[in-house]
């Protein structure tokens, strides 16, 4: 059985030291194609969140940032 899914993760991400010394808030969405339990393909898309987002990372819904992602990883495709 072939399945497609979009995974979402909101958290602090450590960037290379020449970009930032400190972790920054990010949202990552991953499009995964799998056959039964074997992942055949995956593609990630990262976006930066505002600096004040780190105080409420668990409260950020997919709808708040959906328009910043391409259609293939949107929660509600337009």
Secondary structure, DSSP 8 states (H G I E B T S, - for coil): -EEEEEEEEEEEE---TTT-SS-EEEEEEEEEEEETTEEEEEEEEEEE--GGGGGSGGG--HHHHGGGS-GGG-SS--
